[in-house]
C-alpha cells in the first residue's frame, strides 16, 4: 500500500502542476482580433481635406467588414476605453505613386466606456474608412494595404492583419495565418479541470488512508 508520505508528496506535485497551468493561461495574450471577411464592394465619395495646413481633394473609401474577437480564457474580460467606442482601425499603405497618402477616418461619438468580451469567439459587424489624397479616385490606387482592428484600451492583445494588394490585374485580399486552436477554450478547460480532479482524488485517498490508519 502507498505510504502516507508518498501520497502527500504526489498531491503536492499535482498541486504545483495545476498552479503552473493557471499561471501559463494568465500569461497568454488576453484577447485577439482579426478581420474574418471584408465586403469587396466598397463605396466611395469625394471630399475635401485639410492636411498639414493645406487643402486637398481626396476620396473616402468605406468598407463593411466582419470582425472576430477571440477570448481564449474561461472567463469574460472587461475592456475599459476612452469613451469613444471599443475599436481603433490600424492601417498602413505603400502606394506605387509615392505622392499619395492614406489616412484612417475615425468617427468619434460618445459611447459606453466599459465592454464585456465573453469567453470564446465573438463576431461583430464593423466598418472602416480610408481617406486617400491628393486627388479624386474612382477605385483604390495601386499599392499594398494592411488593415487590423485594435482595442481603444491599454490591454494585452494581439491583432491579426488583413492584406490587400491592388494592381492593374485587380484587388487581392489575404489574411494573417491563424493559431491552430483559433476560437477554442477547451485546452484551457482541460488543463484546469484535469488538475483539479486529480488533486481532489489524491486528497480523498489521503483522507481515507489517514482515517483508516487511526
Secondary structure, DSSP 8 states (H G I E B T S, - for coil): ---HHHHHHHHHHHHHHHHHHHHHHHHS-SEEEEEEEE-S--EEEEEEEEETTEEEEEEEEEEEEEEEEEE-SSS-EEEE--SS-SEEEEEEEEESSTT-EEEE--------SEEEE-SEEEEEEEEEEEEEEES--SS--SEEEEEEEEESS---EEE--EEEEEETTEEEEEE----TTTT--HHHHHHHHHHHHHHHHHHHHHHHHHHHH-
